[in-house]
């Protein structure tokens, strides 16, 4: 069974034990919806193979769009079955990252209303596997992709290029 990966700003936002006391047991803090950043009524997600063989590639691809200077890269994995059981429209659309090999794993959850974004947030909060990759390791993966000629440097932000010593 495959997974969907969703990058999150900070996995701490999603830790129910750290929610403000006023947030009820079936509710979520509003910052979570902002963390999902739905654009054009679409949520951007990435398909991760059931053996996670492409996980490092996808993290590298997403992180290669970042301006740089982070301590970690936070993300959540959600079993694809949770999306298949709900009325979400999942479609393939190549990613627009500097790491072309990973772009084929990009997916869109389309026609997403506010209610569906909130529902997705509940699914992710309740069933997601939240993980953190140290930025030091992510930078190494980005540099490895560059060394192998798989990174389009013209699409990497200047701050990250400078941080990686590629500017």
N, C-alpha and C positions, 0 to 999 in steps of 0.2 A: 504494500500500500504506500502510495506516495504522500507527500506533505506539501503544504503551502508555507512558504517563508514570508514573513512580514517584518521588515526592519522597524524597530521602534526607537524613539528618541532616548528613552531611559527605562530599562525594565523595572526600576523602582516604582514608576508611576502605576505599574500593573500589579504590584504586590498587595494583595488584599489585606495583609496584616499591617500595611502601612497607610491604608486609606484613612482619611479623616474620620473621626468618630461619628460625625453627622451623616456619613454615607450609609444608607441602609443595606441590609444583607442581599437584596436583589437589585441594588443600584450600583452605579459607577461614578467616580469623579469626572467632571466634564473635561478635564485636561486630556483624558484618554482619547476622546473623539478628535481633539486637535492633533494628537500624536499620530492618528491614522492618516491625516492629510488627504482626504478624498479630493481628487481634481477631476472636473468635468463629469461628475457623477460616476466616477470610476475609482476603484481601489487597486493599486498596483501590488501584485504578489508574485512570488517566484515558485515554480514547481521544483521540489527536491525529491530525487529518486528515493525509493524505499530503503536502499542501502546507504543513502546519504553520500554517494560517490561524487555528486556534483556540488555538495554544500560549500566547499572551499572556493570553488569557481564563482558561485553565486555571491558569496560574501565579498570576494575580491571585486566583482563587477559593481556591486552596489557601493562599496567603499571607494572605488576609483572615481566616483562622482562627487565625493565629499570634498569640502574646501581644505581639510587637513586638521592637524592638532586636536586629537581626541585621546582619551585614556583607554577607550574600549569601543567595541561595536556590539550593540544589543539587538537581538532579534527574537522572534518567536516562531516556532513550528506548530502547525495545526494539521491534523490528519485530514486529508482531502475528503474523506467520508462525511465530515461535518458540513462541508460546503455542498456536496452532492445531495444531502438530505434536505436541503433548504432551497428555496427558489432564488438562487443566485445565478447570474449568467456568467460563466467562466469561459474566457476565450483566449486563444494564443495571440500574442502580439509581441514581436521581437522587442527586447529591451533597447534602451538608447544609452547604454553605458559605453565607456571606452574599451571594455573587454568583450569583444565580439563573440568569442566562443561561448560565453555564458548567456548572451542575450536571447538565445533560442529557448531558454527556460522561463522567460518572463510570461506572465499571464495577467489578464485584467478581470476583475469582478466588475461587470458593467451594469448600467441602469440601476445604480445604487442610490436609493433614497436615504434621507436622514435616518429613517427607522431601520433600514438595512445596515447602515453604518453602525448604529448603536447595537443592533443585533450581532453584527460581526464582532464588535468590541466585547460583548458578553461571551460569545463563543471563544474568542481568543483568551479572555481573562480566565474563564472557567476551565478550558480544555487545552490551552496552549502550553507548549514546552518552551519556557523563556530561558534564553542562553546569552552568554557574554563571551565575546572573543577579544582578547587583549589587542589593543591597537598596534603594539609592537609586532605581533604575529601577522596582523592584517597588512601592515606596511610591507613586511617581508614577502607576502603573497603577491602584492601589487608589483613589487620590484621583480619578483620571479617572472610574472606575466610579461613585464617589460623586457626582461632579458631574453625571453623566449620569442619576442617579437609579436606578442599577442595583444598588446595594449596600444591603442591609438592615442599617443601623447597629445595630439592637437585637441582632444576632447577632455583631457584631465585639467582640472582647475589649477590656476597658477600657484595658489597657496600650497596645494598638495604636491605639485611638482617641485616646488622649492623645498618643502619638508623632506621629500624623498631624494633630494640632490639631483633632480633631473631638469632643473631650470637653468 
